[in-house]
Structures are given as C-alpha cells and as structure tokens.
Amino acid sequence: MCWEVVYALAARADVSRDELERLRAEKVDERGGFEDGVVLERVR
C-alpha cells in the first residue's frame, strides 16, 4: 500500500503519524484488524 497517501490525508486532517498509529492500534484492539483478509460488507 502507498503509505504516503494515507500520511498525506492524515496531515490534511491535522493528524500526526504518531496519532494515526495510535488510532490504528486502538481500532485493532477494539474491533480487530485485517490479518485474515475478512471484511464485513453488510449488517442487517
């Protein structure tokens, strides 16, 4: 993945790389990540 795009979008939102990583880790702890390639597409 092109991390420069992610970092640029974060910078435009006034989010530092450190804050972005903190938010990513928090999300993984709360709801899991994408290690298995499973993505929830819809809920009823």
PALUMLUM-102737 format. One line per field, with one value per atom (N, C-alpha, C, O): residue in three letters; atom name; x, y, z. Coordinates in steps of 0.02 Angstrom, whole numbers, plus 50000, padded with zeros to 5 digits. Layout:
REM PALUMLUM-102737
r: c(ALA / ...);
a: c(CA / ...);
px: c(X / ...);
py: c(Y / ...);
pz: c(Z / ...);
This chain:
REM PALUMLUM-102737
r: c(MET / MET / MET / MET / CYS / CYS / CYS / CYS / TRP / TRP / TRP / TRP / GLU / GLU / GLU / GLU / VAL / VAL / VAL / VAL / VAL / VAL / VAL / VAL / TYR / TYR / TYR / TYR / ALA / ALA / ALA / ALA / LEU / LEU / LEU / LEU / ALA / ALA / ALA / ALA / ALA / ALA / ALA / ALA / ARG / ARG / ARG / ARG / ALA / ALA / ALA / ALA / ASP / ASP / ASP / ASP / VAL / VAL / VAL / VAL / SER / SER / SER / SER / ARG / ARG / ARG / ARG / ASP / ASP / ASP / ASP / GLU / GLU / GLU / GLU / LEU / LEU / LEU / LEU / GLU / GLU / GLU / GLU / ARG / ARG / ARG / ARG / LEU / LEU / LEU / LEU / ARG / ARG / ARG / ARG / ALA / ALA / ALA / ALA / GLU / GLU / GLU / GLU / LYS / LYS / LYS / LYS / VAL / VAL / VAL / VAL / ASP / ASP / ASP / ASP / GLU / GLU / GLU / GLU / ARG / ARG / ARG / ARG / GLY / GLY / GLY / GLY / GLY / GLY / GLY / GLY / PHE / PHE / PHE / PHE / GLU / GLU / GLU / GLU / ASP / ASP / ASP / ASP / GLY / GLY / GLY / GLY / VAL / VAL / VAL / VAL / VAL / VAL / VAL / VAL / LEU / LEU / LEU / LEU / GLU / GLU / GLU / GLU / ARG / ARG / ARG / ARG / VAL / VAL / VAL / VAL / ARG / ARG / ARG / ARG);
a: c(N / CA / C / O / N / CA / C / O / N / CA / C / O / N / CA / C / O / N / CA / C / O / N / CA / C / O / N / CA / C / O / N / CA / C / O / N / CA / C / O / N / CA / C / O / N / CA / C / O / N / CA / C / O / N / CA / C / O / N / CA / C / O / N / CA / C / O / N / CA / C / O / N / CA / C / O / N / CA / C / O / N / CA / C / O / N / CA / C / O / N / CA / C / O / N / CA / C / O / N / CA / C / O / N / CA / C / O / N / CA / C / O / N / CA / C / O / N / CA / C / O / N / CA / C / O / N / CA / C / O / N / CA / C / O / N / CA / C / O / N / CA / C / O / N / CA / C / O / N / CA / C / O / N / CA / C / O / N / CA / C / O / N / CA / C / O / N / CA / C / O / N / CA / C / O / N / CA / C / O / N / CA / C / O / N / CA / C / O / N / CA / C / O / N / CA / C / O);
px: c(50042 / 50000 / 50044 / 50100 / 50020 / 50058 / 50043 / 49993 / 50086 / 50076 / 50079 / 50051 / 50112 / 50117 / 50048 / 50036 / 50003 / 49935 / 49900 / 49868 / 49906 / 49875 / 49904 / 49867 / 49969 / 50001 / 49981 / 49972 / 49974 / 49953 / 49882 / 49868 / 49837 / 49769 / 49766 / 49728 / 49805 / 49807 / 49833 / 49806 / 49885 / 49913 / 49861 / 49857 / 49821 / 49769 / 49716 / 49683 / 49708 / 49660 / 49693 / 49663 / 49755 / 49793 / 49803 / 49799 / 49816 / 49829 / 49902 / 49920 / 49942 / 50012 / 50018 / 49971 / 50076 / 50088 / 50083 / 50057 / 50107 / 50102 / 50029 / 50009 / 49989 / 49918 / 49882 / 49838 / 49900 / 49870 / 49885 / 49840 / 49945 / 49963 / 49926 / 49905 / 49919 / 49882 / 49809 / 49782 / 49779 / 49710 / 49703 / 49654 / 49751 / 49750 / 49754 / 49715 / 49800 / 49808 / 49747 / 49726 / 49717 / 49656 / 49599 / 49563 / 49592 / 49540 / 49551 / 49503 / 49613 / 49629 / 49612 / 49584 / 49628 / 49613 / 49538 / 49515 / 49499 / 49427 / 49389 / 49343 / 49408 / 49367 / 49405 / 49377 / 49469 / 49509 / 49538 / 49524 / 49579 / 49613 / 49595 / 49541 / 49640 / 49627 / 49678 / 49692 / 49706 / 49757 / 49732 / 49769 / 49668 / 49639 / 49607 / 49582 / 49608 / 49578 / 49503 / 49472 / 49471 / 49399 / 49374 / 49397 / 49326 / 49298 / 49222 / 49190 / 49193 / 49121 / 49091 / 49107 / 49049 / 49020 / 48952 / 48933 / 48914 / 48847 / 48822 / 48841 / 48780 / 48744 / 48670 / 48651 / 48630 / 48557 / 48529 / 48469);
py: c(49941 / 50000 / 50062 / 50061 / 50113 / 50176 / 50217 / 50253 / 50211 / 50246 / 50321 / 50357 / 50346 / 50418 / 50449 / 50505 / 50415 / 50440 / 50444 / 50494 / 50392 / 50391 / 50446 / 50482 / 50453 / 50506 / 50575 / 50620 / 50584 / 50649 / 50666 / 50723 / 50617 / 50629 / 50644 / 50688 / 50609 / 50621 / 50692 / 50728 / 50712 / 50779 / 50833 / 50884 / 50821 / 50870 / 50875 / 50926 / 50821 / 50821 / 50840 / 50832 / 50865 / 50884 / 50826 / 50834 / 50767 / 50707 / 50686 / 50675 / 50681 / 50662 / 50587 / 50549 / 50567 / 50495 / 50456 / 50400 / 50485 / 50451 / 50443 / 50390 / 50495 / 50492 / 50442 / 50405 / 50441 / 50393 / 50322 / 50279 / 50308 / 50242 / 50225 / 50168 / 50274 / 50262 / 50245 / 50199 / 50281 / 50268 / 50199 / 50164 / 50181 / 50116 / 50060 / 50012 / 50066 / 50015 / 50009 / 49954 / 50066 / 50066 / 50031 / 49992 / 50043 / 50011 / 49936 / 49897 / 49914 / 49842 / 49809 / 49754 / 49843 / 49815 / 49808 / 49759 / 49858 / 49858 / 49813 / 49778 / 49815 / 49781 / 49733 / 49704 / 49724 / 49679 / 49714 / 49772 / 49676 / 49703 / 49663 / 49633 / 49662 / 49631 / 49576 / 49561 / 49546 / 49494 / 49436 / 49407 / 49418 / 49361 / 49381 / 49338 / 49445 / 49468 / 49468 / 49472 / 49464 / 49462 / 49533 / 49569 / 49554 / 49620 / 49615 / 49580 / 49647 / 49649 / 49694 / 49753 / 49666 / 49706 / 49734 / 49788 / 49699 / 49723 / 49692 / 49637 / 49729 / 49703 / 49716 / 49763 / 49675 / 49684 / 49720 / 49732);
pz: c(50000 / 50000 / 50000 / 50027 / 49971 / 49968 / 50031 / 50035 / 50079 / 50143 / 50137 / 50178 / 50085 / 50076 / 50067 / 50091 / 50034 / 50025 / 50093 / 50109 / 50133 / 50199 / 50242 / 50276 / 50242 / 50281 / 50258 / 50299 / 50193 / 50167 / 50188 / 50207 / 50185 / 50207 / 50281 / 50303 / 50320 / 50392 / 50406 / 50448 / 50371 / 50380 / 50364 / 50398 / 50311 / 50293 / 50347 / 50354 / 50387 / 50442 / 50508 / 50561 / 50504 / 50563 / 50611 / 50672 / 50584 / 50623 / 50609 / 50552 / 50662 / 50653 / 50639 / 50649 / 50615 / 50603 / 50668 / 50669 / 50723 / 50788 / 50809 / 50833 / 50800 / 50817 / 50772 / 50794 / 50708 / 50661 / 50684 / 50682 / 50704 / 50728 / 50793 / 50802 / 50837 / 50899 / 50885 / 50915 / 50839 / 50819 / 50787 / 50799 / 50744 / 50712 / 50763 / 50759 / 50810 / 50861 / 50905 / 50924 / 50922 / 50963 / 50926 / 50957 / 50862 / 50822 / 50820 / 50828 / 50810 / 50808 / 50874 / 50875 / 50929 / 50995 / 51006 / 51035 / 50982 / 50994 / 50946 / 50966 / 50881 / 50831 / 50786 / 50739 / 50800 / 50759 / 50698 / 50684 / 50662 / 50602 / 50540 / 50536 / 50493 / 50428 / 50413 / 50355 / 50465 / 50456 / 50413 / 50373 / 50423 / 50387 / 50321 / 50284 / 50305 / 50242 / 50242 / 50189 / 50301 / 50306 / 50316 / 50360 / 50275 / 50279 / 50285 / 50245 / 50335 / 50343 / 50290 / 50287 / 50247 / 50193 / 50211 / 50186 / 50253 / 50268 / 50333 / 50351 / 50368 / 50426 / 50415 / 50381 / 50445 / 50438 / 50497 / 50500);
